[in-house]
Amino acid sequence: MTAREKRLLVAAVAGIGMGLLASATGGAEEKKDDVRCWGINGCGAHANSSVKAAKCSVKADDLKAFETLLGEKEYRERFGKSEVHSCGSHAECGASAKILNWMPASLTECKGKGGYLVEEVGAPRKKVARKA
């Protein structure tokens, strides 16, 4: 086997390994009846980075809704490291690290874990956070 063939084989095995690892950790798939449950996310497969890219962003008005609900002081204490992000590697570990994110969950699971929902209300549309 030539050096080039060995490099190709190593690259192929690495690619297969990465593919298997991704499917094993991607357990937070969003189901039809799931809600975006805020504040219950953890790390790894439980952070919203495991959800498809178009569906895991955190916007400024989402964070503002929580600041309004909790008050500035409590928001800073609980979620003070939260940042606006579009997804991917920016979706970090959850509330224990003072980072507010969401993950898909049934409404029952969200309620049971003390999660929050964000809804758009009124005209003009404004985001409002509430306990699940």
C-alpha positions as CSV (number, residue, x, y, z in Angstrom):
1,M,0.0,0.0,0.0
2,T,1.4,3.4,-1.0
3,A,1.7,6.3,1.4
4,R,-1.1,8.1,-0.5
5,E,-3.4,5.1,-0.2
6,K,-2.7,4.9,3.6
7,R,-3.6,8.6,4.0
8,L,-6.9,8.0,2.1
9,L,-7.7,5.0,4.2
10,V,-7.0,6.9,7.4
11,A,-9.2,9.8,6.2
12,A,-12.0,7.4,5.3
13,V,-11.9,5.7,8.7
14,A,-11.9,9.1,10.5
15,G,-14.9,10.2,8.4
16,I,-16.8,7.1,9.3
17,G,-16.0,7.5,12.9
18,M,-17.1,11.1,13.0
19,G,-20.4,10.1,11.3
20,L,-21.1,7.4,13.9
21,L,-20.3,9.8,16.7
22,A,-22.6,12.5,15.4
23,S,-25.6,10.1,15.1
24,A,-25.0,8.7,18.6
25,T,-24.9,12.2,20.2
26,G,-27.7,13.8,18.2
27,G,-30.5,12.6,20.5
28,A,-32.4,15.9,20.8
29,E,-34.3,15.7,17.5
30,E,-37.4,17.9,17.4
31,K,-40.7,16.1,17.1
32,K,-44.0,17.4,15.7
33,D,-45.6,18.1,19.1
34,D,-42.5,19.5,20.8
35,V,-42.2,23.0,22.0
36,R,-39.1,25.2,22.4
37,C,-38.5,24.7,26.1
38,W,-36.1,27.4,27.4
39,G,-33.9,27.0,30.4
40,I,-33.8,23.2,30.7
41,N,-30.9,22.6,28.3
42,G,-27.7,21.0,29.5
43,C,-24.6,20.1,27.6
44,G,-23.7,17.9,24.7
45,A,-26.8,16.3,23.0
46,H,-29.0,18.3,25.4
47,A,-27.8,21.7,24.3
48,N,-29.7,23.2,21.3
49,S,-26.7,22.8,19.1
50,S,-27.9,19.3,18.3
51,V,-31.0,20.7,16.6
52,K,-30.9,21.5,12.9
53,A,-29.2,24.8,12.3
54,A,-32.2,26.8,11.1
55,K,-34.0,26.0,14.3
56,C,-31.7,26.7,17.2
57,S,-30.9,30.4,17.2
58,V,-31.3,32.7,20.1
59,K,-32.3,36.2,19.2
60,A,-32.1,39.5,21.1
61,D,-35.8,39.7,21.6
62,D,-35.8,36.2,23.1
63,L,-33.3,37.3,25.7
64,K,-35.2,40.5,26.3
65,A,-38.4,38.6,27.0
66,F,-36.6,36.7,29.8
67,E,-35.1,39.9,31.2
68,T,-38.6,41.4,31.3
69,L,-40.1,38.3,33.0
70,L,-37.4,37.8,35.6
71,G,-36.2,41.4,36.1
72,E,-32.8,42.7,35.3
73,K,-31.1,41.5,38.5
74,E,-32.4,37.9,38.5
75,Y,-31.9,37.6,34.8
76,R,-28.2,38.6,35.2
77,E,-27.8,36.2,38.1
78,R,-29.4,33.2,36.3
79,F,-28.6,33.8,32.6
80,G,-25.9,36.6,32.6
81,K,-23.6,34.9,30.1
82,S,-26.3,34.4,27.4
83,E,-25.5,35.7,24.0
84,V,-27.4,36.1,20.7
85,H,-26.3,33.4,18.3
86,S,-27.4,31.8,15.1
87,C,-26.6,28.2,16.1
88,G,-23.9,25.6,16.0
89,S,-20.9,26.0,18.3
90,H,-22.5,29.1,19.9
91,A,-25.2,27.0,21.5
92,E,-23.3,26.2,24.7
93,C,-24.1,24.5,27.9
94,G,-27.2,25.5,29.8
95,A,-28.6,27.3,32.8
96,S,-26.0,25.9,35.2
97,A,-23.4,27.9,33.2
98,K,-25.7,31.0,33.2
99,I,-26.4,30.5,29.5
100,L,-30.0,30.6,28.3
101,N,-30.8,28.3,25.4
102,W,-33.7,26.1,24.4
103,M,-34.2,22.5,23.4
104,P,-37.2,20.6,21.9
105,A,-39.3,18.9,24.5
106,S,-42.9,17.9,25.0
107,L,-45.0,20.5,26.9
108,T,-45.3,18.0,29.8
109,E,-41.5,17.5,30.0
110,C,-40.9,21.2,29.8
111,K,-43.4,21.9,32.7
112,G,-41.9,19.1,34.8
113,K,-38.4,20.4,34.4
114,G,-39.4,24.0,35.3
115,G,-38.8,25.3,31.7
116,Y,-40.1,28.4,30.0
117,L,-41.9,29.2,26.8
118,V,-41.5,32.2,24.6
119,E,-44.5,33.4,22.6
120,E,-45.3,36.3,20.3
121,V,-48.3,38.3,21.4
122,G,-50.1,41.5,20.6
123,A,-49.9,43.8,17.6
124,P,-47.2,44.7,16.9
125,R,-45.8,41.3,17.7
126,K,-43.7,41.2,20.9
127,K,-42.0,38.2,22.4
128,V,-43.1,37.3,26.0
129,A,-41.6,34.6,28.2
130,R,-43.7,32.6,30.7
131,K,-43.4,29.4,32.8
132,A,-44.4,26.3,30.9
